[in-house]
Amino acid sequence: MNRMMFSRRTLALRGSLWAAQVAVFGLFCMAGFMKLTMPVVQIEKMWPWTGQVSEPFLRFIAVVDLAGGIGIFLPALTRIRPQLTVLAALGGTVLQVLAIGFHASRGEIVLTPFNFFLLALCAFVLWGRYKKAPIPPRS
């Protein structure tokens, strides 16, 4: 019975990690694509802070979002250099801490719940793929 519970627990953890990875992939890539391709005035309607930073900085953040989203999912999926997933999760965690600090410094705490959500997802993937359920590289 203990062995079966362990298997179910492991399966649940792995499934939860994949769900978190897919969520981070989708959310980071969507945000990055929007920040990269839309005019700033259009983005500013959704995220007012984007009109108050330089356009090159906004586009840089877009590339960071895209790289993080792809990095948290694709290496694990293909099992080609899956340790990059751990690094992308670390990067996503740092990015969200910086985003929370950025918004807090501007008195925009009301904008941070989504950043805390992404922080939790990235930290979960970081912990899970580094410690509990690493993905072995393709042999």
Secondary structure, 3 states (H helix, E strand, C coil): CHHHHHHHHHHHHHHHHHHHHHHHHHHHHHHHHHHHHCCHHHHHHHCHHHHHCCHHHHHHHHHHHHHHHHHHHHHHHHCCCCHHHHHHHHHHHHHHHHHHHHHHHCCCHHHCHHHHHHHHHHHHHHHHHHHHCCCCCCC
